[in-house]
Amino acid sequence: MTARVTLVSGNALCRNPRVFKAASCLAEEGYEVEVLGAWNRAHLRLEDERLLEGAPFRFTSVLDAGSRRVVDRLRSIARRAITKGARWS
């Protein structure tokens, strides 16, 4: 049975080389590695996709803010928060 490791990053991997290096080293030592991260810009997703070609670990994006649907949803949440905040003042 292979030991599993999950690393969490708040950014895209192309902006977080430490996580990329750690995941690569662990995978090369025989661990099954998954990295959870976020894409907060569309161009970072493209950079990550190139970087991940041939990577010895799996990357899962838990947030793709480059997606139009996600951006619209975040704006909606922000508007509601501002409206509720104004009522509490």
C-alpha positions in Angstrom: 0.0 0.0 0.0 1.4 3.4 -1.0 1.3 6.2 1.5 -0.7 9.2 0.4 0.1 12.9 0.9 -2.1 15.9 0.2 -0.5 19.4 -0.1 -2.6 22.5 0.0 -1.7 25.7 -1.8 -3.7 29.0 -1.9 -2.3 29.8 -5.3 -1.6 28.5 -8.7 1.5 26.2 -8.7 3.4 28.4 -11.1 3.3 31.0 -8.4 4.2 28.6 -5.6 7.4 26.7 -6.5 8.0 25.4 -3.0 4.8 23.3 -3.2 5.7 22.1 -6.7 9.1 21.0 -5.6 7.8 19.3 -2.4 5.2 17.4 -4.3 7.7 16.3 -7.0 10.2 15.1 -4.3 7.6 13.2 -2.4 6.2 11.6 -5.6 9.7 10.6 -6.6 10.2 8.9 -3.2 7.2 6.8 -3.8 4.3 8.7 -2.2 1.0 9.2 -4.0 0.7 13.0 -4.0 -2.2 15.2 -4.7 -1.9 19.0 -4.6 -5.0 21.1 -3.9 -4.8 24.6 -5.2 -6.6 27.6 -6.8 -6.6 29.4 -10.0 -7.5 33.0 -9.4 -6.6 34.2 -12.9 -7.2 32.5 -16.3 -3.6 33.0 -17.5 -2.3 31.2 -14.4 -4.4 28.2 -15.3 -2.6 28.1 -18.6 0.8 28.4 -17.0 -0.1 25.6 -14.6 -1.3 23.3 -17.3 2.1 23.6 -19.1 4.0 23.2 -15.8 2.0 20.1 -14.9 2.7 18.2 -18.1 4.7 15.2 -17.0 4.5 16.1 -13.3 4.7 13.0 -11.0 1.7 14.1 -8.9 -1.9 15.0 -9.3 -3.2 18.6 -9.1 -6.8 19.5 -8.3 -8.1 23.0 -8.5 -10.6 23.7 -5.8 -11.3 27.2 -7.2 -11.1 28.3 -10.8 -11.8 32.0 -10.6 -10.9 32.3 -14.3 -14.3 30.7 -14.9 -17.0 33.2 -15.8 -19.5 31.4 -13.6 -17.3 31.5 -10.6 -16.5 35.2 -11.1 -20.2 36.0 -11.3 -20.9 34.0 -8.2 -18.1 35.8 -6.2 -19.5 39.2 -7.3 -22.9 38.2 -6.2 -21.6 37.1 -2.7 -19.7 40.3 -2.4 -22.7 42.4 -3.2 -24.8 40.6 -0.6 -22.1 41.0 2.0 -21.8 44.7 1.3 -25.6 45.1 1.5 -25.8 43.2 4.8 -22.8 45.1 6.2 -24.6 48.4 5.4 -27.6 47.3 7.4 -25.5 46.5 10.5 -23.8 49.9 10.5 
